[in-house]
Amino acid sequence: MPGPKTPLLDDVSLPADLRKLQPDQLQQFADELRSEVIDAVSVTGGHLGAGLGVVELTTAIHYVFNTPEDRLIWDVGHQCYPHKIITGRRDRIRTLRQGDGLSGFTKRSESEYDPFGAAHSSTSISAAVGFAVANKIAGKPGRGIAVIGDGAMSAGMAYEAMNNAQAAGNRLVVILNDNDMSIAPPVGGLSAYLARLVSSSEYLGIRKFASKMTAKLSRRVHKATAKAEEYARGMAMGGTLFEELGFYYVGPIDGHNMDQLIPVLENVRDNAEGPVLIHCVTEKGKGYKFAEEAADKYHGVAKFDVVSGKQDKGPGGGPPAYQNVFGETLAKIADTDPRICAITAAMPSGTGVDKFATAHPDRAFDVGIAEQHGVTFAAGLAAQGMRPFAAIYSTFLQRAYDQVVHDVAIQNLPVRFAIDRAGLVGADGSTHAGSFDIAYLATLPNMVVMAAADEAELAHMTYTAAQYDDGPIAFRYPRGNGTGVAIPETLERLEIGKGRIVREGSKVAILSLGARLGEAMKAAERLDAKGLSTTVADLRFAKPLDEELIRKLLTTHEVAVTVEEAAVGGLGAHVLTLASDSGWTDAGLKIRTMRLPDRFQEQNKPEVQYAEAGLDADGIVDTVLKALRHNSTNIETETGARA
């Protein structure tokens, strides 16, 4: 089926081509760009609503500013698909989020028009200040332009950056893309007129002249006049907060109206004081009715039919998603425990906290994109006798690591960390992979770290965490659906630091942690078929280790292999340390650790990613055979010997 007709877009490969268009052609160009985004994402899936909301803004920025010399940074990057299309990547746009394809976020190695990689929130202003100040010091042209959403402005880092933006002067432009929080007064003709007025060279010239005149009268009069002018603009247009942080505020303007966007951006480019903040009001999903009507469902989408809007989410009726198992289990436990509460950082449905919130709305808290606050908030709740669960993706918990150490672990407060998206995550790639949480948590004194092998284990671990009041406890689980095992009606309180044997053998021991257990079991079957009797243990705990079980396995089997979907420094490192300290390796034990490779893996299907990492059944079998110096036909060989 042919794509949409896009005669203007067809002639634009780079922003330099876009700048050849006449202003009255830009709206048609934006309409064509929007159609191309919709058609492309219908093929690949990905983030749709955010990109549709910034089509006109993307067009206007590249039309007015001299990218890539002016460094354009998209906060988070969910909205960067239109940007990719007009910066030389349209021919690959239907490879988004696929193996060897375009990243779903901005990426420095992909294009000179992506000066800064972004997939986590609220970093854009800090980076833009860096670009702007570097050029200022070097005496080079070029601005730093940050486009940041109102949700991302909830994170403290954005305000830290704005508070230190004065050094960048007029080389820094921050565009606040306000599409959700309604922090602006109504956008209309008056506010648009005022935005053009206060960003114009005439207004700024008069303002500068008036400032000089009042400065000659007295410092007191000068300050009073400046404040009066600032608050007059604040009352008319909003923005007093940004003025207090040192920004010249312009807006709000309609982010879908080229007649407003172009002149304001041109005024800012040519004349504005700095740093400047432009307040644009946009609509998520703009121009595609299904996305406009259900912005949450069309934020991230599977492949879909453009005409009907129906998403292809595959066959239904399968195992429940891990996040929903957690949310529903926690809600059930909280029915009889009023101390339990749940905290999420802007990801209620992604973490399953929405399930808990439906049942217990007074005990569910979405703190916004503020993981640091969320963790310390949970610490305060715990210190006051509550049983808080901080449900945060592994990759986002990294943002609050100091709070985990200082506010939770050192004080030994019983905060429960429900760590979603542990391990590799497929199409979201390296920026969202949960690779490091075992290493960064299991190294902390007082911390208990568990990993669920399946949805039943996740339910048990949720219950165990709720009952554990002796200090912080964390449990990790993967993205996606469970394995299909039944979740017991009566939940079990697991003994802290105790694993379980799930398959008995005598020659090979596989020590599995977390959701690789299924692959470990497959590997054991293949090894048994080769005459290598194999034990499989689900350790359950990365900390504290089940020392008794590990000692038994390491001292009664010829080879032992640890398996985890985490980076070096995790389970394998702790088992090796234990074995070394205890002298268990002195008698010639063959021990191997299997974990994620020491590199950032690009996006692909999860099964492909795990195969690349060697963390599937094939990889486990190969590791065991090499440790035993067996080849694939089970003939023992020596190095250099003929099989």
C-alpha angles and dihedrals in degrees: 000000000000119000126241121297108258111170096163095041090049089065095050117082097150137015090261087066091048090056090061090068122096118248091247089059096056098085092053089048090052091049090053091046090052091051090051092051092051093048094046096048091047086064100041107024118224139121109342115157097055094051094048089053094060102041094111092040092051091049093048095048094051091043095052104032128059101245132209090027086051101059112231115198122188112205113234091352099236088122099048101099095094088047091053093050094056096040100068101282104095092108089061100036092107090062092066114147093357130120110286088001136110119304118248088232136045112286129187095215091054102060144352085236089067100068094167132030113234133178101128118071135260101017099109101088093049091050093045090052088053093052093045096048093045091055091045092053092046093046091237126140120246137097134225110237117189122189108196130174125231090246091055089051088069090075118093093227091070091057092044088056094047091049089059099038099099092090090065094058117183091343088081122079120177118191113198108208101204107192106140121016098061092222090151131082114245113299113235146130096295096052090045090051092048092048091054091045099051093045094050125107090236093057093043091048092053090044091052092047092048090049091054092048095050090045088062092054100056140309090247094053091044093054093043092051092048091050092048091052092046094051092044089059090042093055092046098044111007121239104117090131091056091047089054088055090055101263128130102231123217123179163312097247132167107263092204097052114090091192088063100035101050100051093043093049090046091051091050091047094051108029118005125123114238153296091017132190119204115199111212123182113210139165124237112237092016113182098016110085097207091054092044092053096046109025093167094054092046097046090091117011142183119227109302145185109256095211099047099025090226112152122221101229095159128243115337130218096063129129116309121263114262092238091057092048088055095046095047093044092050091048090052093049090048091057088080100027115063091185094070117099134164131223128193132177104227093309107095097147094034091058099035092245087124087070090053092045092056091056099036110021094166092058100045120090129188105192095184123235091335110111093161092056091042093057095046090043087055089049090054091049091050092049088056094053102267125129103231125188114202103201106196134150113255092242092050095046085066086072091064101042096124090053090050089053103037105029100034116019100038090048091043092227118172099242113156115219115203101194112200127189092032112173126010119346108197119222096022089065130193098340093064101032115121096224106135111040097097091053096045096043104036090057091063121095114239093022124125115202124193132175125203119228094194142351094278090055089048090055091050091048092050089053092045091052091050090055096045112095101158097092143310118333131185134191126188131205135172135255119264136025128339127248097262099256117146118259108228119237091225112055123217126228102224119222107249112253097009125123131189138234111235098174130023124222140141115221108039127038121198112195106198128189120193132335098351088079092100091056090046090055091050090050091050091055091052092047091050088053087057091053095260107128107217135201119202121200127187101210093192091190128069087180127057093023121221092245094179094053093043092049091051093049096044095047099044102043130067095224132019126195126190116208126194137152093230141089128275111287095053133094096332092052092050093048091049091050091050092047092048095046091048095047094238092133094055094088095058102271112175108225128172131183121213119196141133116307120261094257139073108265118220124233119286139126109309093240090054091048092051091047089052088051091050091238098127131090092273091053093048093049091048092050092051094047092049091049089053091040091240124144125215093276092054096249110142113233138182124223107282094009123124114252 
